[in-house]
Amino acid sequence: MANDDRTTIVARRTPESAAMTANLKRAMTITARINRLTFDDADEIRALFSELIGKPVDDRFLLIPPFYTTGGVEIRVGRNVFVNQNCTFYDLGGLEIADDVMIGPNVSLITSGHPIEPSRRRDGVVAKPIVIERNGWIAAGATIIGGVTVGENSVVAAGSVVTKDVPPNTLVGGNPARVIRSIAE
């Protein structure tokens, strides 16, 4: 069920949570197949990733295994996207990656979590979307949490934890990430 237009709540022991679990099992099966492949298996990786997300990716999409996700069906990928090794995409809230985006190694895009209140923490999952706009670069080891949009042409510095929107043409870094400077040409 949706709480507002950007938040999804999946309560425990519901048909929605059963569907989420079934999709997780499906994704684990597909990602295990992806993770047995090498850099030289780019065509097969593209085919399996297309199966994972439920739509074809373009022939310039490149992913270097290993790769991990909790579902796959909420991932949207543009053209000419590069995903380096050991990335984790928790996509329940929706993950939109635009054209020409580069994602470095060990990046985590985490759209879902649990309620903060201790008494409600095991009640279910709360998720918000992540959007990475055209020509964004997410550098090695960065983490982006749900509800964040990374603006066009922006760069998230290595090791950053992004908790708020990143304006277009901006370099952000740190934990929590803050604007370092404009990178407009």
N, C-alpha and C positions, 0 to 999 in steps of 0.2 A: 504494500500500500504506500502511496506517496503522502508525505507530510506537507510538503509544499512543492513548488515546481522544480526545486533542485535537491530535495532530500528524499531518499527512499529508506523505508524502515521495513525490515523483514523480521517478524516476530518468530520466536521458536515454536516448534510443533504446529506449524501451519502448512497448508498446501504450498505456499510460497517458499517456505524454508526447505520443504522436501524437494521442490524443483531446483532450488539453489544448490542443494547437496548433490542432486543428480547431475547438474551441469558441472559442478566441481569434479565429480568422478570422470565425466566425459573429457574435461579439459586436462585432467591428470594423465589420462590415457594418451591423448594427442601430444601433450608436451613431452611425455616420456619418449615417444617416437621421434619428435624433433631433437631431443637431447642426445640421441644416439648418432646424430648426423654430424658432419664436419663442415667447415667453411666451403669445401669443394662441392657440397651437396645443395647449393643455393636453390636450384629449381625444385627439388623435393621439399626443402624447407618452405619455400613459397606456397607450394601445394598444400602442405600440412597446415601452415598458418592460415591459409584461405579457408580450409575446412574448420579450423578452430574458431574463426570469427564469423563464419557463415557467408562470406562473400569474397570474391577474388581480389588479391592484391596485385599491383602492377609489376611488370617485369624488372623494375629497378628497385623494388623493395628488397632490402638485405637485412637479415637477422643472423647473428652469430650465436649459436648455442653455447652454454645452456640458457634456457628461458623458462620462466615460471609464471603462471597465471591462475586465478581462481575461477575463471569461467570462459572468457574469450568472446562470448556473444555480444558483450557490451563494448567491444573495442572497434573503433572506426579508424582506418588508416588511409591517409592520402597517398599521393604519388611520391616516388623517390625518397622513401623513408628508410633510415638506417638505424638499427637497434643492435648495439654491441652486446658482448657476452655477459651472462649472469644477471640479466635484468628481471625484475619482478613487477608484474602488472596486476593489481587487484582491481578488477574492472566493474564490480557490481553496480557502482554509481554511474557508470558511463565514462568511457575514456576516448576522447577524440584527439587524434594526432593528424595534423594538417600536412600538406605537401612540403617536401624538402626539410623535414625535421630530422635532426641527428640526436640520438640518445646514446650516451656513453656507457661504459661498462659499470655494472653494479648499481644501476639506477633503480629506484623503487618508486612506482606510481601507485599510490595507495588510496583508493576511493572509499574504502569501507573501514569501519571500526565498531566500537561498542559504546553504549551510553557511559558517561563518566561516573555517574552516581553508583557507588558500590552495590546498593541494593538492586539496581536495574541492569548491571553489567552483563549478566547472562540472559537477559530477556530477549535478545536478538541482535541484529546487525543494523547499523545506521550507515548510509552511503550517500555521498555527494559526488558529482562529476568532476573530472579534470579535463581541461581543454588546453592543448598546446597548439598555438596558432602557427601559421606558415613561417618556415625558415627558422624556427626556434632551435636552440642547441641546449640540451640538458647534459652537463658535463659529468664526469665519473663520480659515482658514489652519492649523487644528489638524491634527495627524497622529496617528493611532492605529495601533499595530502589532499584529500577530497575538498571540493569547493573552490579550487584554484584554477585560474586561467593564466597561462603564460603567453604574453602578447607577442605579436608578430616581430620577427627578427631578434628577439631577446635571447639572452644567455643566462643560464643558471650555473654559477661557478661550482667547481668540484666540491663535494662534501656538504653542500648547502641543504638546509631543511626549509622548504618553501611552504608557508602557512597562509600567505595572502597573495592576491593577484599581483602579477608582474606586468608593469606597463609595457607597451610596445617599445622596441628599440632601446632596451635597458639591460645593463649587466647587474645581476643581483648575486649576493653571496652571504654566507654566514649561517648561524643558527640562533634565532630564526633569520631567514634571509632578509636582507635589507638592500635598497638600491645603492649601488656603488657609483654608477655614472651612466650617462646616456651614451649610446653607441650609434646614434643616428649618423648616416653618411651625408 
